[in-house]
Amino acid sequence: MKLGQPLVKLPRQYCSETLANEVAALPRSAWLPHPGRIPGNDAVPLITPAGQVTNGFAGPMAPTDALRQCPYIMEILADLGAVWGRSRLMGLAPGAVVPEHVDVGYYWRTHIRIHIPVVTNPGVAFSCDTETVHMAPGECWLFDSFCLHNVRNDGDAKRVHLVLDTVGGEKLWNMIADAKRFGRDGQPALHVAPGSVGALPLAYEQVNLPAIMSVWEIRCHVDFLLQQCAATPARDAVAARLEQFANAWGALWAQYGTEAAGLPAYRQLIGDVQRDLQRLEAQRILLDGNEVPLDRALAELIFMVAAPNGVPAAAAA
């Protein structure tokens, strides 16, 4: 999600020793390879569709058996106060990297990602845009996934982070707003000791992808992406074609809404506009800041999700 600054540190300090003990108690079989098969990257699924052991990110979310074995992690989730989506423990082997990339897909338009280091070393560096930080054990960070970012483990031991994906919640968004307003050193970190929060009920995502995207959501995403592009005649031509697309989508939306009978017509509109965008060379228009081609951003944020074929567009990480 675009946050307006590369990295935000929340005023929380969690018990890294308790976290490390919970993680160490999990069986080795709980660790899965990275869904993109990036060398040296693995993960333990904690919140997944239906609580199954999978790397999936779409569908009604529930805790896995691994999360149920980690009561302090569940306290952390309760303390942050959000509706939780796909969440994992993520490992990074010595010498391994998460290659530099930008997340522009639908998932990343709607979700923020929180990192809480469990086991780390001084050789671990997280870079986002122009900033690079070492996140200390038990700290709580989030970052702007719309910026170029990467992670390196140049140390000699495996790094493990608790990585939480969420659309947020009132408590969490207030905490983020305060952290951005006061800065990293402007608020003392609240130490959240094990047992201090208790077993509060947690909220999990039940809806995270549209059956068919509404015309209002289409317009919202189009406007968001066009705002990231410099004003040029080429951008204006693309904007005019996207306005035609949104108008046509609105007519179909009024006729079909989310009924499956409208899918062929919705998909025809998508095919037509993508061909026209190629002719208008939308691939040459780059988003400010991350230099992602506009046609790629439109495809990942809108066209791959607006009238799905039953297979959701993949998250990037």
C-alpha angles and dihedrals in degrees: 000000000000106000102172093243130054101240134016124192114205120216095251133111117191128193105267092188092058091044092050092049092051091049093046090054093060115098119254088241089067090073117091128192117257110276088236091048092237105174115254094014122114138152147197111225111230103166118024142148105300089349091280124150097258142115090236121132105184128080136039108333128224138165120273124225087258092060092048088058091057109067094170092055088053088052089053090053090051092047093054092052107216144125104263129224131174108342132174149166104250124204129201117191123222109283093013127126141198099225120238111272145143125235111218103150128115093265091057094046089062104032138067122203123222122201122201112177114227101172120009144144136214091263093067114100129179115201125192122172104317097340129090123186140172108225110216123220113283096012120129121227140166130187143201103261089190087073127074108272140170142168129220131191105199091162130098098247136063117267119219123191130182101231118194125188118200145153085223134236135235095272094047095046090051089050091050092048091052092047091052092046098048100033129225096302098034097087130044112240115249109231108223107202122202109271095020095103101036131203099314118171113266128219119226130192114263097171121039108141128046119244085218120352115249120237089245092056090046090055092046093055094042091052091047093054096043089053088061092058128082115249108259135143089256091053091048092052091051091047091053092051091048090051088055089049092051092048091052091046089052091055091051090045090056090050101041111008106183096339113132089227088075096055097094091052093045091050091048089057090051093050092048095050093045091054090049092048089054089052090049089051095238086164088072093057109089128201114244115256101012102039094224110161111253093230091057092048092049091048096049097039100039120001098050092049108030096082105008125203091220095276113092120226110263123254113236100234 
